[in-house]
Amino acid sequence: MSELWIDYEMIADDLEKWRNGTGTLPRRPLMIDFDHPTITMRYEVNDIMQRYGFRPTLFINTAGIEAQANKKGPVAKPEEREFMTWDEVGELFKAGWHIGAHTVNHPNLSDLSAKDPTGAMIAEELDQNNETIQQRLGFRPRDFAYTSTSFSTQAEREVKKRYRFGRLWIINNRYTMDGKPARIADVMGVPGADEADRP
């Protein structure tokens, strides 16, 4: 199976080269992305990724992993924790995983933009996330993943200032954008009504 899929796998670096006209995409491009630094990423998902030679991206929201890191006393066993340690995230990075940003507290960015029209709260989420990853892992993330099915034009402006790519999760066709319900087509800037589902 790995021979079948590995020819199609790509990472954000490949996408950047293609976008800049200095590279090509595989015939059937495949990018594997995950969010949240949960313990299963290190001890379950990583085993599968390594078995098939995949190099996924893990987008990290930092509040949970930082709260765990700042607790006094010994670190709980993996089976007793929700989150990885920073050392375990570092092991994934050394194994070929790419690490991206995903805010600090995983807020609904649409609601946050409605709550704070200045954009300062969104900027703080992004900057603090970057600073923590820089401090803990020694590099600044180059890519970002929006949280859940929330989007905001304010967040998009801030993401463009800091990252080369902003990844939007396509989970369903209903999103919130700038504090209001929106279709994924609205988020993507596609005009017109939705097409009917086909059998």
TORPA-4810 file (N, C-alpha, C, O; in nm, 3 decimals):
<nodes>
NODE_1_0.082_-0.120_0.000_0.000_0.000_0.000_0.086_0.125_0.000_0.049_0.223_-0.065_M
NODE_2_0.199_0.127_0.070_0.278_0.250_0.076_0.326_0.291_-0.061_0.334_0.410_-0.091_S
NODE_3_0.360_0.196_-0.146_0.406_0.229_-0.281_0.297_0.301_-0.359_0.325_0.390_-0.439_E
NODE_4_0.172_0.262_-0.336_0.060_0.324_-0.406_0.042_0.470_-0.366_0.022_0.556_-0.452_L
NODE_5_0.051_0.498_-0.234_0.018_0.630_-0.186_0.136_0.725_-0.179_0.119_0.846_-0.197_W
NODE_6_0.254_0.676_-0.153_0.366_0.766_-0.128_0.396_0.856_-0.249_0.448_0.967_-0.232_I
NODE_7_0.363_0.811_-0.370_0.385_0.893_-0.489_0.295_1.015_-0.491_0.322_1.111_-0.563_D
NODE_8_0.189_1.012_-0.414_0.092_1.120_-0.418_0.106_1.217_-0.302_0.050_1.327_-0.304_Y
NODE_9_0.182_1.177_-0.201_0.191_1.260_-0.083_0.270_1.387_-0.110_0.367_1.386_-0.186_E
NODE_10_0.227_1.494_-0.049_0.299_1.620_-0.058_0.287_1.692_0.075_0.202_1.659_0.157_M
NODE_11_0.371_1.789_0.094_0.368_1.871_0.215_0.355_2.016_0.173_0.360_2.048_0.054_I
NODE_12_0.338_2.104_0.270_0.317_2.246_0.240_0.435_2.304_0.163_0.417_2.395_0.082_A
NODE_13_0.557_2.254_0.188_0.672_2.304_0.112_0.654_2.278_-0.037_0.687_2.363_-0.120_D
NODE_14_0.601_2.160_-0.072_0.575_2.127_-0.213_0.468_2.219_-0.271_0.480_2.266_-0.385_D
NODE_15_0.365_2.245_-0.192_0.258_2.334_-0.238_0.311_2.475_-0.260_0.272_2.542_-0.356_L
NODE_16_0.398_2.520_-0.171_0.457_2.653_-0.186_0.539_2.662_-0.315_0.529_2.761_-0.388_E
NODE_17_0.619_2.561_-0.343_0.699_2.561_-0.467_0.609_2.563_-0.590_0.636_2.635_-0.686_K
NODE_18_0.501_2.485_-0.587_0.408_2.483_-0.700_0.344_2.621_-0.717_0.334_2.671_-0.828_W
NODE_19_0.301_2.681_-0.607_0.237_2.813_-0.613_0.332_2.918_-0.667_0.290_3.009_-0.739_R
NODE_20_0.461_2.905_-0.633_0.561_3.002_-0.679_0.616_2.970_-0.818_0.700_3.044_-0.871_N
NODE_21_0.569_2.859_-0.878_0.614_2.823_-1.012_0.750_2.755_-1.017_0.810_2.746_-1.124_G
NODE_22_0.798_2.706_-0.902_0.930_2.640_-0.900_0.920_2.490_-0.876_1.022_2.424_-0.857_T
NODE_23_0.800_2.436_-0.877_0.781_2.293_-0.855_0.652_2.245_-0.919_0.572_2.325_-0.968_G
NODE_24_0.634_2.115_-0.917_0.512_2.056_-0.972_0.441_1.975_-0.864_0.502_1.934_-0.765_T
NODE_25_0.313_1.953_-0.885_0.235_1.871_-0.793_0.235_1.726_-0.843_0.245_1.702_-0.963_L
NODE_26_0.223_1.631_-0.751_0.205_1.493_-0.795_0.075_1.480_-0.874_-0.012_1.568_-0.867_P
NODE_27_0.062_1.372_-0.949_-0.057_1.352_-1.031_-0.184_1.352_-0.945_-0.286_1.408_-0.985_R
NODE_28_-0.178_1.291_-0.829_-0.290_1.289_-0.735_-0.239_1.337_-0.600_-0.205_1.255_-0.515_R
NODE_29_-0.233_1.468_-0.578_-0.174_1.519_-0.454_-0.256_1.482_-0.331_-0.379_1.480_-0.334_P
NODE_30_-0.185_1.452_-0.224_-0.246_1.417_-0.097_-0.168_1.485_0.014_-0.046_1.466_0.026_L
NODE_31_-0.236_1.563_0.096_-0.175_1.621_0.215_-0.252_1.567_0.334_-0.375_1.560_0.332_M
NODE_32_-0.179_1.529_0.439_-0.242_1.477_0.559_-0.220_1.578_0.672_-0.106_1.607_0.708_I
NODE_33_-0.329_1.629_0.726_-0.323_1.730_0.831_-0.405_1.684_0.951_-0.511_1.624_0.936_D
NODE_34_-0.355_1.714_1.070_-0.425_1.687_1.195_-0.421_1.814_1.279_-0.333_1.899_1.262_F
NODE_35_-0.516_1.827_1.370_-0.507_1.936_1.466_-0.521_1.881_1.608_-0.580_1.775_1.630_D
NODE_36_-0.466_1.955_1.701_-0.465_1.928_1.845_-0.351_1.831_1.882_-0.334_1.726_1.820_H
NODE_37_-0.275_1.868_1.985_-0.162_1.785_2.028_-0.204_1.674_2.125_-0.146_1.660_2.233_P
NODE_38_-0.304_1.597_2.087_-0.351_1.490_2.175_-0.251_1.375_2.178_-0.173_1.357_2.085_T
NODE_39_-0.254_1.301_2.284_-0.158_1.193_2.305_-0.167_1.086_2.196_-0.067_1.021_2.165_I
NODE_40_-0.284_1.067_2.139_-0.299_0.965_2.035_-0.215_0.996_1.911_-0.177_0.905_1.837_T
NODE_41_-0.185_1.124_1.889_-0.100_1.159_1.774_0.037_1.093_1.785_0.092_1.045_1.685_M
NODE_42_0.091_1.090_1.905_0.226_1.035_1.924_0.227_0.883_1.927_0.316_0.821_1.868_R
NODE_43_0.130_0.822_1.994_0.139_0.679_2.019_0.045_0.592_1.936_0.050_0.470_1.947_Y
NODE_44_-0.040_0.651_1.856_-0.125_0.572_1.768_-0.111_0.620_1.623_-0.074_0.543_1.534_E
NODE_45_-0.142_0.747_1.601_-0.138_0.801_1.466_0.003_0.796_1.408_0.020_0.762_1.292_V
NODE_46_0.103_0.829_1.488_0.240_0.829_1.439_0.283_0.691_1.390_0.355_0.680_1.291_N
NODE_47_0.241_0.586_1.459_0.277_0.451_1.416_0.227_0.424_1.274_0.299_0.366_1.192_D
NODE_48_0.106_0.467_1.245_0.050_0.446_1.110_0.123_0.532_1.009_0.156_0.485_0.900_I
NODE_49_0.150_0.657_1.044_0.220_0.747_0.951_0.360_0.692_0.919_0.402_0.694_0.803_M
NODE_50_0.430_0.644_1.021_0.564_0.591_0.999_0.560_0.463_0.916_0.645_0.442_0.830_Q
NODE_51_0.461_0.380_0.940_0.450_0.254_0.866_0.439_0.279_0.716_0.496_0.205_0.636_R
NODE_52_0.364_0.384_0.678_0.342_0.411_0.536_0.429_0.524_0.482_0.415_0.563_0.366_Y
NODE_53_0.516_0.577_0.564_0.609_0.679_0.517_0.549_0.816_0.496_0.603_0.896_0.419_G
NODE_54_0.437_0.846_0.562_0.373_0.976_0.546_0.438_1.080_0.636_0.491_1.048_0.743_F
NODE_55_0.432_1.206_0.592_0.485_1.320_0.667_0.371_1.420_0.689_0.362_1.518_0.615_R
NODE_56_0.287_1.396_0.787_0.171_1.485_0.806_0.210_1.617_0.872_0.324_1.637_0.915_P
NODE_57_0.113_1.705_0.878_0.126_1.830_0.954_0.035_1.822_1.075_-0.080_1.780_1.064_T
NODE_58_0.087_1.863_1.190_0.008_1.871_1.312_-0.004_2.018_1.349_0.097_2.085_1.374_L
NODE_59_-0.126_2.069_1.353_-0.153_2.207_1.392_-0.183_2.209_1.542_-0.275_2.142_1.589_F
NODE_60_-0.104_2.286_1.616_-0.108_2.282_1.761_-0.173_2.406_1.820_-0.128_2.518_1.798_I
NODE_61_-0.281_2.384_1.898_-0.331_2.488_1.988_-0.264_2.462_2.122_-0.260_2.348_2.169_N
NODE_62_-0.211_2.566_2.182_-0.112_2.547_2.289_-0.165_2.550_2.432_-0.091_2.512_2.522_T
NODE_63_-0.287_2.592_2.458_-0.333_2.609_2.596_-0.327_2.480_2.677_-0.275_2.479_2.788_A
NODE_64_-0.380_2.371_2.623_-0.385_2.245_2.697_-0.248_2.186_2.724_-0.219_2.141_2.835_G
NODE_65_-0.163_2.187_2.624_-0.030_2.129_2.640_0.055_2.216_2.734_0.137_2.163_2.809_I
NODE_66_0.034_2.347_2.731_0.106_2.436_2.822_0.058_2.418_2.966_0.139_2.418_3.058_E
NODE_67_-0.073_2.405_2.988_-0.126_2.384_3.123_-0.067_2.256_3.182_-0.032_2.251_3.300_A
NODE_68_-0.059_2.154_3.099_-0.001_2.027_3.144_0.148_2.043_3.175_0.197_1.989_3.275_Q
NODE_69_0.221_2.117_3.091_0.365_2.137_3.110_0.395_2.216_3.236_0.499_2.198_3.299_A
NODE_70_0.303_2.305_3.275_0.327_2.391_3.390_0.279_2.332_3.523_0.292_2.395_3.627_N
NODE_71_0.223_2.210_3.519_0.182_2.144_3.643_0.304_2.099_3.720_0.404_2.058_3.661_K
NODE_72_0.295_2.108_3.850_0.405_2.061_3.935_0.396_1.909_3.948_0.288_1.850_3.940_K
NODE_73_0.511_1.847_3.969_0.515_1.703_3.989_0.548_1.629_3.861_0.566_1.690_3.755_G
NODE_74_0.557_1.497_3.871_0.595_1.417_3.755_0.485_1.417_3.648_0.367_1.436_3.676_P
NODE_75_0.528_1.396_3.525_0.434_1.389_3.413_0.361_1.255_3.420_0.423_1.151_3.441_V
NODE_76_0.232_1.258_3.401_0.152_1.135_3.403_0.191_1.045_3.287_0.247_1.090_3.187_A
NODE_77_0.162_0.917_3.301_0.188_0.821_3.194_0.104_0.858_3.072_-0.001_0.921_3.087_K
NODE_78_0.148_0.821_2.952_0.072_0.856_2.831_-0.074_0.814_2.837_-0.162_0.889_2.793_P
NODE_79_-0.102_0.697_2.890_-0.242_0.650_2.893_-0.328_0.728_2.993_-0.450_0.711_2.996_E
NODE_80_-0.264_0.813_3.073_-0.338_0.893_3.171_-0.349_1.041_3.131_-0.401_1.122_3.206_E
NODE_81_-0.297_1.074_3.012_-0.295_1.214_2.969_-0.381_1.235_2.845_-0.402_1.144_2.765_R
NODE_82_-0.431_1.357_2.832_-0.501_1.397_2.709_-0.402_1.448_2.605_-0.418_1.423_2.485_E
NODE_83_-0.299_1.521_2.652_-0.208_1.588_2.561_-0.067_1.527_2.564_-0.026_1.465_2.661_F
NODE_84_0.003_1.547_2.454_0.144_1.511_2.449_0.224_1.609_2.535_0.174_1.716_2.572_M
NODE_85_0.347_1.572_2.566_0.442_1.667_2.622_0.510_1.738_2.505_0.498_1.694_2.391_T
NODE_86_0.580_1.846_2.534_0.655_1.914_2.427_0.766_1.823_2.374_0.799_1.830_2.256_W
NODE_87_0.824_1.740_2.460_0.925_1.645_2.413_0.865_1.547_2.312_0.930_1.512_2.213_D
NODE_88_0.742_1.504_2.337_0.676_1.411_2.243_0.644_1.480_2.111_0.654_1.419_2.005_E
NODE_89_0.605_1.607_2.117_0.584_1.683_1.993_0.717_1.693_1.918_0.721_1.677_1.796_V
NODE_90_0.825_1.719_1.991_0.957_1.724_1.929_0.995_1.593_1.863_1.061_1.594_1.759_G
NODE_91_0.955_1.481_1.921_0.982_1.350_1.860_0.908_1.337_1.727_0.963_1.283_1.630_E
NODE_92_0.785_1.386_1.721_0.712_1.384_1.594_0.783_1.469_1.490_0.797_1.430_1.374_L
NODE_93_0.829_1.587_1.532_0.900_1.676_1.440_1.026_1.607_1.386_1.053_1.613_1.266_F
NODE_94_1.101_1.543_1.473_1.221_1.471_1.430_1.188_1.354_1.339_1.270_1.315_1.256_K
NODE_95_1.069_1.298_1.354_1.025_1.185_1.270_0.973_1.231_1.134_0.932_1.148_1.053_A
NODE_96_0.974_1.362_1.108_0.932_1.413_0.978_0.800_1.486_0.975_0.758_1.535_0.870_G
NODE_97_0.732_1.494_1.090_0.607_1.569_1.094_0.638_1.718_1.081_0.745_1.765_1.119_W
NODE_98_0.543_1.792_1.026_0.551_1.938_1.020_0.458_1.991_1.128_0.353_1.933_1.155_H
NODE_99_0.497_2.102_1.188_0.419_2.160_1.297_0.366_2.295_1.254_0.442_2.382_1.211_I
NODE_100_0.234_2.313_1.267_0.171_2.439_1.233_0.101_2.500_1.353_0.088_2.437_1.458_G
NODE_101_0.056_2.623_1.337_-0.011_2.698_1.442_-0.162_2.677_1.436_-0.219_2.653_1.329_A
NODE_102_-0.226_2.686_1.555_-0.371_2.662_1.562_-0.435_2.740_1.676_-0.534_2.695_1.734_H
NODE_103_-0.381_2.856_1.708_-0.423_2.946_1.817_-0.381_2.890_1.953_-0.322_2.783_1.962_T
NODE_104_-0.412_2.965_2.056_-0.382_2.922_2.193_-0.502_2.844_2.249_-0.488_2.728_2.287_V
NODE_105_-0.618_2.909_2.252_-0.737_2.855_2.320_-0.841_2.793_2.228_-0.948_2.754_2.274_N
NODE_106_-0.810_2.783_2.099_-0.903_2.725_2.001_-1.037_2.798_2.002_-1.141_2.733_2.009_H
NODE_107_-1.037_2.933_1.994_-1.164_3.005_1.995_-1.238_2.993_1.862_-1.179_2.960_1.759_P
NODE_108_-1.366_3.020_1.867_-1.442_3.036_1.744_-1.401_3.172_1.687_-1.435_3.276_1.744_N
NODE_109_-1.328_3.172_1.577_-1.272_3.296_1.524_-1.379_3.391_1.472_-1.362_3.513_1.475_L
NODE_110_-1.489_3.337_1.425_-1.600_3.420_1.382_-1.657_3.498_1.500_-1.678_3.619_1.492_S
NODE_111_-1.682_3.428_1.611_-1.736_3.494_1.730_-1.635_3.594_1.787_-1.672_3.702_1.832_D
NODE_112_-1.507_3.557_1.783_-1.404_3.645_1.838_-1.394_3.774_1.758_-1.371_3.881_1.815_L
NODE_113_-1.411_3.765_1.626_-1.406_3.887_1.545_-1.527_3.976_1.571_-1.516_4.099_1.564_S
NODE_114_-1.642_3.915_1.599_-1.761_3.994_1.632_-1.746_4.059_1.770_-1.790_4.173_1.791_A
NODE_115_-1.684_3.987_1.863_-1.664_4.038_1.998_-1.563_4.153_2.001_-1.578_4.248_2.077_K
NODE_116_-1.459_4.141_1.916_-1.353_4.242_1.915_-1.326_4.287_1.771_-1.240_4.230_1.704_D
NODE_117_-1.398_4.388_1.724_-1.382_4.435_1.586_-1.243_4.490_1.554_-1.209_4.506_1.436_P
NODE_118_-1.162_4.518_1.656_-1.027_4.571_1.629_-0.933_4.462_1.578_-0.832_4.493_1.513_T
NODE_119_-0.964_4.336_1.607_-0.876_4.227_1.566_-0.765_4.197_1.665_-0.685_4.106_1.643_G
NODE_120_-0.757_4.274_1.773_-0.648_4.256_1.870_-0.652_4.120_1.937_-0.547_4.060_1.961_A
NODE_121_-0.771_4.069_1.966_-0.780_3.939_2.033_-0.735_3.826_1.941_-0.670_3.731_1.986_M
NODE_122_-0.770_3.835_1.815_-0.724_3.733_1.719_-0.573_3.742_1.704_-0.504_3.640_1.705_I
NODE_123_-0.520_3.862_1.690_-0.375_3.880_1.676_-0.302_3.823_1.798_-0.196_3.762_1.784_A
NODE_124_-0.358_3.844_1.917_-0.296_3.793_2.039_-0.295_3.640_2.040_-0.196_3.579_2.080_E
NODE_125_-0.405_3.578_1.997_-0.410_3.431_1.988_-0.300_3.378_1.896_-0.233_3.280_1.928_E
NODE_126_-0.282_3.443_1.781_-0.182_3.398_1.684_-0.041_3.422_1.735_0.045_3.334_1.727_L
NODE_127_-0.016_3.542_1.787_0.120_3.576_1.831_0.163_3.493_1.951_0.277_3.448_1.958_D
NODE_128_0.072_3.473_2.046_0.108_3.393_2.163_0.132_3.248_2.124_0.223_3.184_2.177_Q
NODE_129_0.052_3.196_2.033_0.072_3.059_1.982_0.209_3.047_1.917_0.283_2.952_1.945_N
NODE_130_0.244_3.142_1.831_0.376_3.142_1.766_0.489_3.147_1.867_0.587_3.073_1.857_N
NODE_131_0.476_3.236_1.966_0.582_3.252_2.066_0.602_3.125_2.147_0.716_3.087_2.176_E
NODE_132_0.494_3.059_2.184_0.506_2.936_2.262_0.573_2.827_2.180_0.662_2.758_2.230_T
NODE_133_0.532_2.810_2.056_0.594_2.708_1.970_0.741_2.741_1.949_0.826_2.651_1.951_I
NODE_134_0.773_2.869_1.929_0.913_2.911_1.914_0.993_2.876_2.039_1.103_2.821_2.031_Q
NODE_135_0.937_2.908_2.155_1.007_2.883_2.282_1.024_2.733_2.307_1.131_2.690_2.350_Q
NODE_136_0.921_2.656_2.283_0.922_2.514_2.317_0.994_2.426_2.214_1.056_2.326_2.250_R
NODE_137_0.984_2.463_2.084_1.038_2.377_1.980_1.152_2.439_1.901_1.222_2.369_1.827_L
NODE_138_1.172_2.570_1.917_1.287_2.634_1.852_1.263_2.686_1.712_1.358_2.719_1.642_G
NODE_139_1.138_2.694_1.669_1.108_2.751_1.537_0.969_2.813_1.538_0.885_2.779_1.622_F
NODE_140_0.947_2.904_1.444_0.816_2.966_1.427_0.739_2.888_1.322_0.794_2.858_1.216_R
NODE_141_0.614_2.856_1.348_0.535_2.785_1.247_0.512_2.872_1.123_0.497_2.993_1.134_P
NODE_142_0.510_2.808_1.009_0.491_2.880_0.883_0.349_2.867_0.829_0.311_2.937_0.735_R
NODE_143_0.271_2.777_0.888_0.136_2.750_0.839_0.038_2.752_0.955_0.075_2.732_1.071_D
NODE_144_-0.088_2.777_0.923_-0.192_2.794_1.025_-0.316_2.717_0.984_-0.347_2.705_0.865_F
NODE_145_-0.389_2.663_1.082_-0.519_2.601_1.058_-0.625_2.676_1.136_-0.613_2.696_1.257_A
NODE_146_-0.730_2.718_1.066_-0.844_2.782_1.131_-0.911_2.682_1.226_-0.895_2.561_1.210_Y
NODE_147_-0.984_2.732_1.323_-1.046_2.647_1.424_-1.186_2.605_1.382_-1.270_2.689_1.350_T
NODE_148_-1.211_2.476_1.384_-1.342_2.417_1.357_-1.403_2.473_1.228_-1.336_2.480_1.125_S
NODE_149_-1.527_2.511_1.236_-1.596_2.566_1.118_-1.619_2.715_1.137_-1.725_2.768_1.103_T
NODE_150_-1.517_2.782_1.191_-1.528_2.927_1.210_-1.425_2.997_1.124_-1.313_2.950_1.107_S
NODE_151_-1.465_3.109_1.070_-1.380_3.186_0.981_-1.412_3.333_1.002_-1.525_3.368_1.038_F
NODE_152_-1.314_3.418_0.981_-1.342_3.561_0.983_-1.247_3.631_0.888_-1.131_3.592_0.873_S
NODE_153_-1.297_3.734_0.824_-1.211_3.811_0.734_-1.100_3.879_0.813_-0.990_3.901_0.762_T
NODE_154_-1.131_3.913_0.938_-1.030_3.972_1.025_-0.917_3.871_1.052_-0.799_3.905_1.043_Q
NODE_155_-0.956_3.747_1.084_-0.855_3.642_1.106_-0.775_3.618_0.979_-0.654_3.598_0.985_A
NODE_156_-0.842_3.618_0.865_-0.771_3.596_0.739_-0.663_3.702_0.718_-0.552_3.669_0.675_E
NODE_157_-0.693_3.828_0.747_-0.594_3.935_0.733_-0.475_3.910_0.825_-0.360_3.925_0.784_R
NODE_158_-0.503_3.870_0.951_-0.395_3.846_1.047_-0.314_3.722_1.009_-0.192_3.721_1.025_E
NODE_159_-0.380_3.619_0.959_-0.311_3.497_0.917_-0.217_3.528_0.800_-0.104_3.480_0.798_V
NODE_160_-0.263_3.607_0.705_-0.178_3.642_0.589_-0.053_3.718_0.629_0.049_3.709_0.561_K
NODE_161_-0.058_3.791_0.740_0.060_3.866_0.787_0.166_3.773_0.846_0.284_3.807_0.848_K
NODE_162_0.124_3.655_0.893_0.213_3.570_0.971_0.252_3.437_0.907_0.356_3.381_0.940_R
NODE_163_0.169_3.387_0.815_0.188_3.250_0.766_0.182_3.246_0.613_0.125_3.334_0.549_Y
NODE_164_0.241_3.142_0.558_0.234_3.126_0.412_0.102_3.063_0.370_0.053_3.090_0.260_R
NODE_165_0.043_2.977_0.456_-0.085_2.913_0.425_-0.176_2.918_0.546_-0.132_2.908_0.660_F
NODE_166_-0.306_2.935_0.519_-0.410_2.923_0.619_-0.500_2.808_0.578_-0.566_2.815_0.474_G
NODE_167_-0.504_2.703_0.658_-0.579_2.582_0.623_-0.718_2.589_0.684_-0.733_2.609_0.805_R
NODE_168_-0.820_2.572_0.602_-0.958_2.574_0.648_-1.011_2.431_0.646_-1.003_2.363_0.543_L
NODE_169_-1.064_2.384_0.758_-1.120_2.248_0.765_-1.254_2.247_0.694_-1.341_2.327_0.726_W
NODE_170_-1.271_2.158_0.600_-1.399_2.143_0.530_-1.471_2.026_0.597_-1.448_1.910_0.564_I
NODE_171_-1.557_2.059_0.690_-1.625_1.957_0.770_-1.770_1.939_0.724_-1.820_1.826_0.716_I
NODE_172_-1.834_2.046_0.693_-1.971_2.042_0.642_-1.991_2.168_0.559_-1.894_2.239_0.531_N
NODE_173_-2.111_2.198_0.521_-2.132_2.317_0.438_-2.181_2.437_0.517_-2.213_2.540_0.458_N
NODE_174_-2.187_2.427_0.649_-2.234_2.539_0.732_-2.121_2.589_0.821_-2.062_2.513_0.897_R
NODE_175_-2.092_2.716_0.810_-1.985_2.780_0.886_-2.040_2.905_0.954_-2.154_2.944_0.932_Y
NODE_176_-1.956_2.965_1.036_-1.985_3.099_1.082_-1.872_3.187_1.031_-1.755_3.150_1.036_T
NODE_177_-1.910_3.304_0.982_-1.811_3.397_0.927_-1.845_3.537_0.976_-1.955_3.586_0.955_M
NODE_178_-1.748_3.599_1.043_-1.767_3.734_1.095_-1.892_3.745_1.183_-1.964_3.844_1.178_D
NODE_179_-1.916_3.641_1.263_-2.026_3.643_1.358_-2.162_3.605_1.302_-2.262_3.615_1.373_G
NODE_180_-2.167_3.560_1.177_-2.295_3.525_1.117_-2.287_3.388_1.050_-2.179_3.346_1.008_K
NODE_181_-2.400_3.316_1.039_-2.400_3.189_0.967_-2.358_3.211_0.821_-2.392_3.313_0.761_P
NODE_182_-2.286_3.115_0.767_-2.240_3.126_0.627_-2.227_2.987_0.566_-2.203_2.889_0.636_A
NODE_183_-2.243_2.981_0.434_-2.217_2.857_0.362_-2.068_2.850_0.333_-2.001_2.953_0.332_R
NODE_184_-2.015_2.732_0.310_-1.874_2.720_0.274_-1.847_2.798_0.145_-1.737_2.852_0.127_I
NODE_185_-1.944_2.803_0.055_-1.927_2.880_-0.069_-1.906_3.028_-0.039_-1.827_3.094_-0.106_A
NODE_186_-1.975_3.080_0.063_-1.957_3.219_0.102_-1.816_3.243_0.155_-1.751_3.341_0.121_D
NODE_187_-1.770_3.149_0.239_-1.635_3.159_0.294_-1.531_3.158_0.183_-1.433_3.232_0.187_V
NODE_188_-1.553_3.074_0.083_-1.458_3.060_-0.027_-1.475_3.169_-0.134_-1.394_3.177_-0.227_M
NODE_189_-1.578_3.252_-0.122_-1.600_3.359_-0.218_-1.662_3.314_-0.348_-1.643_3.376_-0.452_G
NODE_190_-1.738_3.204_-0.343_-1.804_3.151_-0.463_-1.948_3.202_-0.466_-2.025_3.169_-0.376_V
NODE_191_-1.986_3.281_-0.568_-2.122_3.335_-0.572_-2.224_3.231_-0.619_-2.188_3.126_-0.672_P
NODE_192_-2.350_3.263_-0.597_-2.458_3.178_-0.647_-2.509_3.079_-0.543_-2.453_3.063_-0.434_G
NODE_193_-2.618_3.013_-0.581_-2.682_2.916_-0.491_-2.606_2.785_-0.491_-2.531_2.756_-0.584_A
NODE_194_-2.626_2.707_-0.387_-2.564_2.573_-0.379_-2.625_2.483_-0.487_-2.744_2.495_-0.519_D
NODE_195_-2.543_2.394_-0.540_-2.595_2.294_-0.632_-2.669_2.187_-0.553_-2.639_2.161_-0.437_E
NODE_196_-2.766_2.127_-0.617_-2.839_2.017_-0.552_-2.749_1.897_-0.539_-2.662_1.874_-0.624_A
NODE_197_-2.769_1.820_-0.433_-2.692_1.695_-0.418_-2.727_1.599_-0.529_-2.841_1.594_-0.576_D
NODE_198_-2.627_1.524_-0.572_-2.651_1.424_-0.676_-2.661_1.287_-0.613_-2.596_1.262_-0.511_R
NODE_199_-2.740_1.197_-0.670_-2.754_1.063_-0.613_-2.625_0.984_-0.630_-2.617_0.869_-0.588_P
</nodes>
